[in-house]
Amino acid sequence: MTPTNPKLGDTLRVVAQYDDVSINATPQVSVGKQTYQTFLSGANQFRAFVPTTPLDKPGTLTIRATGGGETAEVTLKLANRKFPTQSIRISGSGSDGTDREFDRVDAFKKLVTPEKLWQGAFRRPNQGPVTSGYGIRRYYNGVFAKDYYHRGIDYAGAYGSPVVAPAPGRVALVGRVSEGFKLHGNTVGIDHGQGVTTIYLHLSRINVKEGDFVRSGQVLGSVGATGGVTGPHLHWGLYVNGLSVDPSPWREVGFE
């Protein structure tokens, strides 16, 4: 298990290896009722990623690996983490988004494709300063939003500044305001394989199309102010098996 002392928002890397080298069945990793797919990562060795979020309860986690008629369990402590809070007052209906954009974005986040396309740590997608970090909680008109947390990092890049791919992957989502992306704005989503996806919102320009393979550092588009925004910025989110995790460890140390 790594990291050995995880906190809310961390991605857990779980490695399972059979004692009996003759067993070649792909094991499964589970936490509670949630099961995660594993992928071959070495000789008779399999790896799964387990996401945690600010909405999880800190405390003891039991990680179970099952395969080839064998079961193993590991317990660890998931530490609490304090996230900043913001108080926002809003009036009017604003943009709640459309069913079309939510359906497409939700389907994209759930992708688990077999090939691992990235290597090493992810790079920064824009050179602007960070204005909103991962995990921020909010009060709306004095009422705490229990199921909300900021699912990514906001970069206040200059309007039109380049947005680049932080790691290799395949473009699996392109959404535009003209197609009903009223909340997300012009959007690009990259599938990096094995349940790891990244998303880029509010773009002014899109330089790629669905199906394109992109290299690390390749320009995906430009910072904009489309969708539900108060000004130009890039929202970058990183999802593991459908849940938004803190992208920072992926940039600082990477996951293999």
N, C-alpha and C positions, 0 to 999 in steps of 0.2 A: 504494500500500500504506500503510495506517495501522494501528497505530502504526509508525513507521519503525524503532524499536528495541524489538521485542517481547520478552517473556520468557514463560516457561512459565506457562500458565493464561490468557494473553491471547487475546482474540478479534481476528483479523486481518480488516480490511475491505479487500477487493480490488475495484478498479474497472477494468473493461475497456471501451475505446471503440474503435470502428472508425475507421480513417483514411478509408475510403470510405463516405460518408454514405448511399450507395444500398443498402448491406448492412443487412438487418434481421433476420438470423438471431440467435437467442438463443445466446450462447456458453456454454461450460462452463469451470469453473475446476477444476483438479486439483492435488493434492499427492501425489506418488507414485502409488499405485493408487487413492486416494480422490478421487472426483469430487463437486463441489458445484454445486448449481443457482444460476444467476444470475437477477436480477430487474431489470427496467428501472428506472433511477434518474434518468434525464435524457435529453436529446436524443442518441440513438444511444449511450447510456451504460448499462452494466450493472454491478450490484454483487453480490458474494457475500461471505458470512461463512465464514471458516475457523477452526475451534476448535483451541486447543492446550490441553494438560493437563499436570499434574505427572508423568504417566507417559511423556510424550514425551522424546526425546533432544534436548538442546540442540545447536545447530550450524547448518549451512547448510540452508535450506529453498529448494527450487525451486518456484515457483508458475507454473503453466502455464495460459494461457487459449487456448481453441480455438473457432473459429467462423467461418462464412462462408468456409471454405477457408484461413483464416489461423491462425497460431499465434504467440504471444508468450510469452516467459519472463522472470521476474524472480527474482533470488536475494536472500535476506536472511539475517541471522543471528538465530536464535532463542536468546536468552540464557538461561543457567541461572538458577535462583531457589531460594533456600533456604526450605524450608517447615519449620515447627516439627514436632517429633515428640512423641508421647505414648506412655507405657508403661502398658498396662492388663493387669491380671490378672483373669481371669474363671473362674468355676466353674459347672458345670451346663450344660445344653444351651441355655438362654435361648430367645429367639424368633428363629428363622431366617427368618421370613416364610413366605408361602404361594405356591404356583405362581400362583394366581389374581391376587394383588396384583402380583407381579413381571411377569406377562404384561401386565396392564393398564398398569402404569407404564412398562414398556419400550415398548409401542406408543405411548403418549402422547408420550414423549420423541423419538420418530422423526418426529413430525408436521412436514410441510413444506407449509403451505398458502400460496396465492399472494398473499393480500392483506396488506399491511403495516398493522398496526393501531396501533402505537405512534408517538409523536412525542417526540423529545428524550430527555433523561436520565430514568432510572427513579427513583422515589422510594423511601424507606425503608418496608418493609412492616410494621414494628413499632418502637415507640419504646424497647424494652428495650435494655440494654447488650449488646454483642457478647461472647459467651463462648467461641465456637469459630469461628475464621476458616476461609476456604477453603484447601484443599490440605494440611491437617494430615496427617502420616503417622503410623502407629501400629505399635507392638510389642504383640503379644498373647501374654501368658505368655512373654515374652522372645524371641519369634520375629517378625521383621520381616514385615509384610504387604505383599508386593511389589506387588500389584495394587490396594491400597487407597489412597484419599485422601479427605479430607472434602469431599464434593461439594456444598458450599454454605456458608452462614453461619448460625450459631445466635444467636438473640436471646433473652435471658433475660427476656422480658416477664412481667409478673404474670399469674397464672392468670386467664383470662377477658378479658384486655386485647385490643383489636381488632387483627386482621390485615387489612391493606388491600392492594388491588391496586396495584403500583408503576407500572403503565402500562395503557392500554386493551388489551382482548383478549377472547377468548371462552373460557368455561369448557369445557374438553374432558375433564376428569377429575374425578369425585367418588368417593372411596372411603371406606368406613367400616369400623370394627372389626367391626361386625356382618356385614359382607360378606367377611370374611377378611383385612382389612388389619391383620395382627397386628404387623408390624414398622413399617410407615409410620404406623400409626394413622390417625385421620381425616384425609383428604388432599384437597386441591384442586389442580388443575393448570390453568393458563391458557395458551392458544395465542395468542401475539402476532403470529403470521404469519411467513412466509418462513423457517421453521426455528428460530424463537426461542420457547422455552417457559419457564415458571417453575412451580415446584412448592412447596407449603406443607404441612408434615407436623406430626403430633402434635396436631392441633386438638381443642379441647374441644367446639366448636360449628361447624357449617357453615351459612352463610347463603345459599348460592347453589346452583344446580342446573346440570347439564350442558346446554349450549346457550345459557346466559345470556351476554349481552354485558355486560362490566363496564367502568366508567370508572376512570381513575386516582384513587386514594383511596377507592374504594368498599369497604365492609367485606365481606370474604370469609368471615370467621368469627372465632374467638377462640382465643387461646393455650391450650394444654392439655398433658396428659401422657399421651396415648394412644399405643399402640404401644410400641416398644422404646426407653424413655427412663429416665433416672435422676431426672428432675424436670421441671417445666413449662418449656417453651421452644418457640420456633418455629424449625424448620429451613426455610430458604429456599434453593432451588437454582435456578440459571439454566442452561439448556441451549441450545446452538447446534448445529444439525444432529446432535442425538443425544448430544453430549458435554457434560459439566459443565465450564463455564468460570468464571473469577473474576467474580462479579457486580459487584465494586467499580467497574471502569471504566464499566460501564453506568450506574451511579448518578452517577459523578463527571463524566463527559464525554458519555456517550451515544453511540449509533451510529445512523446513518441509512442 
